[in-house]
Amino acid sequence: MHDHLKDAAAAADLTDEQLAAIYRRIADPKRPSGFEQAVLDEMERRHLTPPT
C-alpha cells in the first residue's frame, strides 16, 4: 500500500529548485507516480510555475 502522506511530507521538505528538478524528470506527466504527484501538488500549493 502506498503512503501518500509520506510522499506529501517528503515533497514539502524540498526546496523550490529541487521540486523543479524533479518535475523536469517526470517521464509521463499524465500518469505520475505517487511521489511525482506529491511534487506536482506541492508545486501547485506554492504557486510555482512548472519550468519550461
C-alpha positions as CSV (number, residue, x, y, z in Angstrom):
1,M,0.0,0.0,0.0
2,H,1.3,3.4,-1.0
3,D,1.7,6.1,1.7
4,H,0.6,9.4,0.2
5,L,1.2,11.3,3.5
6,K,4.9,10.3,3.5
7,D,5.2,11.4,-0.1
8,A,3.5,14.8,0.7
9,A,5.8,15.3,3.7
10,A,8.9,14.5,1.6
11,A,7.8,16.9,-1.2
12,A,7.1,19.6,1.4
13,D,10.7,19.4,2.7
14,L,12.1,20.1,-0.8
15,T,13.3,23.4,-2.0
16,D,11.7,25.1,-5.0
17,E,14.7,24.2,-7.1
18,Q,14.5,20.6,-6.1
19,L,10.9,20.5,-7.0
20,A,11.6,22.0,-10.4
21,A,14.4,19.4,-11.0
22,I,12.1,16.5,-10.1
23,Y,9.4,18.0,-12.3
24,R,11.7,18.0,-15.3
25,R,12.5,14.3,-14.8
26,I,8.8,13.2,-14.7
27,A,8.6,10.8,-17.6
28,D,4.8,10.8,-18.1
29,P,3.1,13.8,-16.5
30,K,-0.3,12.4,-17.3
31,R,0.5,9.3,-15.1
32,P,2.8,10.4,-12.3
33,S,4.0,8.1,-9.6
34,G,2.8,8.7,-6.1
35,F,5.9,10.8,-5.2
36,E,5.7,12.7,-8.5
37,Q,2.1,13.5,-7.8
38,A,3.1,14.8,-4.4
39,V,5.7,17.0,-6.1
40,L,3.1,18.4,-8.5
41,D,0.7,19.1,-5.7
42,E,3.4,20.8,-3.7
43,M,4.3,23.0,-6.7
44,E,0.7,23.9,-7.0
45,R,0.4,24.7,-3.3
46,R,3.4,27.0,-3.6
47,H,2.1,28.6,-6.8
48,L,5.2,27.6,-8.7
49,T,5.0,27.5,-12.4
50,P,6.4,24.3,-13.9
51,P,9.7,25.0,-15.7
52,T,9.7,25.0,-19.5
